[in-house]
Amino acid sequence: MPSFQKEISLNPRSRGFHLVTDEILEAIPEIQNISIGILQVFIKHTSASLTINENADPTVRQDFESHFNEYVPENASYYRHTYEGPDDMPAHIKSSLLGSSISIPISYGKPNLGTWQGIYLCEHRDYGGSRKIIITVLGGV
């Protein structure tokens, strides 16, 4: 069973939800040799996350950011972890809600995503910096 793993760094992005499907796939051209398998993507951070959602209408990503900012507000009076700034503790909570990894089936050399699905980097900090991603492919030819 062919398998491989790579670590890449995504460029720094502003706070929000960003499509990164193309960046991830550009890093793994070997996926074309996998007939059937699993693509697993993991983010090595506690204040950013990954998810899969709509890849066509950018207002979906804007609505995600608006909703999460209402759902998990900054400056909540009960936060104790505050020394890294008002966006830090909410970023940890948002990251836990969405998760640090995603898995996608691979079929005939490509991720088998739905027509309107893409991989999001969910940047929960105002200035999060570059983000390290581990890409693991397990599969067969």
C-alpha positions in Angstrom: 0.0 0.0 0.0 1.7 3.3 -1.1 1.6 5.9 1.5 3.4 9.2 2.1 3.4 12.2 4.4 4.5 15.8 4.0 4.6 18.9 6.2 3.8 22.2 4.5 3.5 25.7 5.8 0.5 27.8 4.7 1.1 31.5 4.3 -0.2 33.8 7.1 -3.8 34.8 6.6 -6.1 37.2 8.3 -8.7 36.1 10.7 -11.5 34.2 8.9 -12.3 31.1 6.9 -10.0 30.5 3.8 -10.1 28.0 1.0 -6.9 26.0 0.9 -7.8 23.0 -1.2 -5.6 24.0 -4.1 -2.6 24.7 -1.9 -2.8 21.3 -0.2 -3.3 19.4 -3.5 -0.4 21.3 -5.2 1.9 19.9 -2.4 1.0 16.3 -3.1 1.1 15.6 -6.9 1.8 12.0 -5.9 -1.9 11.6 -5.1 -2.5 11.0 -8.8 -0.9 7.6 -8.4 -3.4 6.5 -5.7 -6.5 4.7 -7.0 -8.2 4.3 -3.7 -7.3 5.7 -0.3 -7.6 8.3 2.4 -6.2 11.9 2.5 -5.8 13.0 6.0 -4.9 16.7 6.8 -3.9 17.8 10.3 -3.1 21.3 11.6 -0.4 21.6 14.2 -1.9 24.6 16.0 -4.4 25.2 18.8 -5.8 28.5 17.6 -6.7 27.5 14.0 -8.7 24.6 12.6 -9.7 22.8 9.5 -13.1 21.9 8.1 -14.8 21.1 4.8 -17.6 23.2 3.4 -18.9 25.3 0.5 -16.2 26.3 -2.0 -18.2 28.4 -4.4 -19.9 31.4 -2.6 -17.5 33.4 -0.5 -20.3 34.8 1.6 -20.5 31.4 3.2 -17.1 31.9 4.6 -18.0 35.4 5.8 -21.1 34.1 7.5 -19.1 31.4 9.2 -16.8 34.1 10.6 -19.7 36.2 11.7 -21.5 33.3 13.4 -18.4 32.0 15.2 -17.7 35.5 16.5 -21.2 35.7 18.0 -21.1 32.1 19.2 -17.7 32.4 20.9 -17.2 36.1 21.8 -14.0 37.9 22.9 -13.6 39.4 26.3 -16.1 37.0 28.1 -15.9 37.8 31.8 -15.3 34.1 32.7 -12.2 33.7 30.6 -9.1 33.2 32.7 -6.6 32.6 29.9 -6.3 36.2 28.7 -2.6 37.1 28.7 -2.1 36.4 24.9 -4.8 38.9 23.9 -8.6 39.0 23.7 -8.7 36.8 20.5 -6.7 33.9 22.0 -9.0 32.1 24.3 -11.9 32.3 21.8 -9.5 30.9 19.1 -8.8 27.9 21.3 -12.5 27.2 21.7 -13.3 27.7 18.0 -10.4 25.4 17.1 -11.8 22.7 19.4 -15.3 23.0 18.0 -14.2 22.6 14.4 -11.3 20.2 14.9 -7.6 19.9 14.0 -8.0 17.3 11.2 -10.1 16.2 8.3 -10.2 12.9 6.3 -11.2 12.7 2.6 -11.6 9.6 0.5 -9.3 9.4 -2.5 -10.8 7.9 -5.7 -8.9 7.6 -9.0 -6.1 10.0 -8.1 -8.2 12.8 -6.6 -9.9 13.7 -3.4 -13.5 12.6 -3.7 -15.1 15.8 -2.5 -18.6 16.9 -3.4 -19.1 19.4 -6.2 -19.3 22.4 -3.8 -16.9 21.2 -1.1 -13.5 22.6 -0.3 -11.0 22.5 2.5 -11.0 25.5 4.8 -8.2 26.9 7.0 -10.1 28.5 9.8 -7.9 31.2 11.2 -9.2 32.2 14.6 -6.5 34.7 15.6 -6.2 38.3 14.4 -2.5 37.7 13.5 -2.0 33.9 13.5 1.1 33.7 11.3 2.0 30.8 9.0 0.3 27.5 9.8 1.9 24.1 9.7 -0.1 21.3 8.1 0.7 17.6 8.0 -0.7 15.8 4.9 -0.9 12.0 5.0 -2.0 9.9 2.1 -2.7 6.2 2.6 -3.8 4.1 -0.4 -3.3 1.7 -3.1 -2.7 1.7 -6.9 
